[in-house]
Amino acid sequence: MQPLIYLASNSPRRRELLMQIGVHHTVINVSVDETPMADEAPAEYVIRMALEKARAGVKKADAHNLQPVLGADTAVVVNQQILGKPKDRDNAIEMLMMLSNTTHKVLTGVAVIDQHEETRLSVSHVQFRAISREEALAYWQSGEPADKAGGYAIQGVGALFISRLEGSFSGVMGLPLFETSELLQRVGIAPLRC
């Protein structure tokens, strides 16, 4: 089947989520500078990153296949501080200790570029139970936190730490399906009917 969109992301989770709603896609590997700008609010940051990824995807896309390009970016935010992917074990444990026994935000920006650029923002609130350093270390040793924003995966073992979620499960995973579906419908793609 002919792909309907380009996905400007290396994330296997985003690919799985698109497949879950029946959206055929071709992955375009993009690389953008993910450094936040001075005084940039987290919501502005994830929208900018989603757009920059989609724009980078447009530049790499096959000019003969004029399909929409989808970009997304997710940030875990504690007290307005963006927690990216952990640099190493100690950084992951530090992040998990910051999240322990608190509620944090997970922001995911989604952008679609067709003839126009459109974006959406998903905001979720995730409450963690108290986590001991021993649990955080054991979790790091599972290998799961290494490439995850905030050092955890809601769809994996990290779910053991989550006592409450208010918002989008798929948004916390990295691609909010409600907002993504809205954007895709705006460019003529109807999930479930692809």
Secondary structure, DSSP 4 states (H G I P E B T S, - for coil): ----EEE----HHHHHHHHHTT--EEE-------PPPTT--HHHHHHHHHHHHHHHHHHHS-TTS---EEEEEEEEEETTEEE-S-SSHHHHHHHHHHHTTSEEEEEEEEEEESSSEEEEEEEEEEEEPP--HHHHHHHHHTTGGGGSGGG--TTTGGGGGEEEEES-HHHHHT--HHHHHHHHHHTT--TT--
